Amino acid sequence: MRFVVLACVALLAGCTGNAGETLVRGTPPLDRSPAAALSADDFAAGTFTASDGTTLPYRLLAPARIEPGRRYPLVVQFHGSGAIGNDNRAQIELDFAARAWAIPTIRARHPAFVLVPQFPVRSANYDDPVAPRSAIAAPALSAALELVDAVIAQQPVDPARVYASGFSMGGSATWLSLLARPDLFAAALPISGIAPDRARANALKHIPILVLHGDADTENPIDADREMVAAIRAVGGRQVRMRTYAGLAHLPPGDLVPGDWWRDWLFAQHRDP
């Protein structure tokens, strides 16, 4: 494990002019073929009703083999705006990052529970829908965090290894979930989202965060993420890092799957008891 962590650090080393930021060039397009045969049916279906009455469909992928007495990480995968609904399928079938967790090689190397709630409305709103610079949590996000607590209580989950990730609106929800529950998440991977108010950076300075974003993204411009990373570092946060993908538009980066480099990093993070 020490070798794996050192290898991850090496991959994250080498910065641009901004502290904590690495510029990645020449990443090929994302290969979606390994998950082409997978669907929502590879994840168990469920429905959860929160204390405020909000009902969330969700899918849950369990480790391929659960060993007696062992507790496993929980990854909360937040979907993008294209999967808003209540069919309990779109958040898997339209979100490649979520579906990829069921790829057999990934599932074997990274045994975990993967929770993918579906939001009937937006999980994150923006200060300006045309030129967003700051994300604000929607009420539905609180319901999803209640769902996370329920899964932890019902499944053999290691409460010190709960992680959040998501692309686009899901990346924004990832940021916002850390602010809402800094006691819950051990680490996070927001991808191409919009960061929240930079004035709240101090609340995030102790959480390991790896931010992925393309510098040609015009839908969710990179500036919000870049400014939040700088703000966290300015208040003493040294566990936040950013990978900037040169020339990448609003798309998942090509090294996201199989992505053993970032999954190894993520699963090495533990929240203090």
Secondary structure as the mmCIF struct_conf table of DSSP 4:
data_model
#
loop_
_struct_conf.conf_type_id
_struct_conf.id
_struct_conf.beg_label_comp_id
_struct_conf.beg_label_asym_id
_struct_conf.beg_label_seq_id
_struct_conf.end_label_comp_id
_struct_conf.end_label_asym_id
_struct_conf.end_label_seq_id
HELX_RH_AL_P HELX_RH_AL_P1 ARG A 2 LEU A 12
BEND BEND1 GLY A 17 ASN A 18
TURN_TY1_P TURN_TY1_P1 ALA A 19 GLY A 20
STRN STRN1 GLU A 21 VAL A 24
HELX_LH_PP_P HELX_LH_PP_P1 THR A 27 LEU A 30
HELX_RH_3T_P HELX_RH_3T_P1 SER A 33 ALA A 35
TURN_TY1_P TURN_TY1_P2 ALA A 36 ALA A 37
HELX_RH_3T_P HELX_RH_3T_P2 ALA A 40 ASP A 42
BEND BEND2 PHE A 43 PHE A 43
STRN STRN2 ALA A 44 THR A 49
TURN_TY1_P TURN_TY1_P3 SER A 51 ASP A 52
BEND BEND3 GLY A 53 GLY A 53
STRN STRN3 THR A 55 LEU A 61
HELX_LH_PP_P HELX_LH_PP_P2 ALA A 62 PRO A 63
BEND BEND4 ALA A 64 ARG A 65
HELX_LH_PP_P HELX_LH_PP_P3 ILE A 66 GLU A 67
TURN_TY1_P TURN_TY1_P4 PRO A 68 GLY A 69
STRN STRN4 TYR A 72 PHE A 78
HELX_RH_3T_P HELX_RH_3T_P3 SER A 81 ALA A 83
BEND BEND5 GLY A 85 ARG A 89
HELX_RH_AL_P HELX_RH_AL_P2 ALA A 90 GLU A 93
TURN_TY1_P TURN_TY1_P5 LEU A 94 LEU A 94
HELX_RH_AL_P HELX_RH_AL_P3 PHE A 96 ARG A 99
HELX_RH_3T_P HELX_RH_3T_P4 ALA A 100 ALA A 102
BEND BEND6 ILE A 103 ILE A 103
HELX_RH_AL_P HELX_RH_AL_P4 PRO A 104 ARG A 109
BEND BEND7 HIS A 110 HIS A 110
STRN STRN5 PHE A 113 PRO A 117
BEND BEND8 PRO A 120 VAL A 121
BEND BEND9 SER A 123 SER A 123
STRN STRN6 ALA A 124 TYR A 126
BEND BEND10 ASP A 127 ASP A 127
BEND BEND11 PRO A 129 ALA A 131
STRN STRN7 ALA A 135 ALA A 137
HELX_RH_AL_P HELX_RH_AL_P5 PRO A 139 GLN A 154
TURN_TY1_P TURN_TY1_P6 GLN A 155 PRO A 156
STRN STRN8 VAL A 157 PHE A 167
TURN_TY1_P TURN_TY1_P7 SER A 168 SER A 168
HELX_RH_AL_P HELX_RH_AL_P6 MET A 169 ALA A 180
TURN_TY1_P TURN_TY1_P8 PRO A 182 LEU A 184
BEND BEND12 ALA A 186 ALA A 186
STRN STRN9 ALA A 187 ILE A 191
BEND BEND13 SER A 192 SER A 192
HELX_RH_3T_P HELX_RH_3T_P5 ARG A 198 LEU A 204
TURN_TY1_P TURN_TY1_P9 LYS A 205 HIS A 206
BEND BEND14 ILE A 207 ILE A 207
STRN STRN10 ILE A 209 GLY A 214
TURN_TY1_P TURN_TY1_P10 ASP A 215 ALA A 216
BEND BEND15 THR A 218 ASN A 220
TURN_TY1_P TURN_TY1_P11 ILE A 222 ILE A 222
HELX_RH_AL_P HELX_RH_AL_P7 ASP A 223 ALA A 234
TURN_TY1_P TURN_TY1_P12 VAL A 235 GLY A 236
BEND BEND16 GLN A 239 GLN A 239
STRN STRN11 VAL A 240 TYR A 245
TURN_TY1_P TURN_TY1_P13 ALA A 246 GLY A 247
BEND BEND17 HIS A 250 LEU A 251
TURN_TY1_P TURN_TY1_P14 GLY A 254 ASP A 255
BEND BEND18 LEU A 256 PRO A 258
HELX_RH_AL_P HELX_RH_AL_P8 ASP A 260 PHE A 267
TURN_TY1_P TURN_TY1_P15 ALA A 268 ALA A 268
#
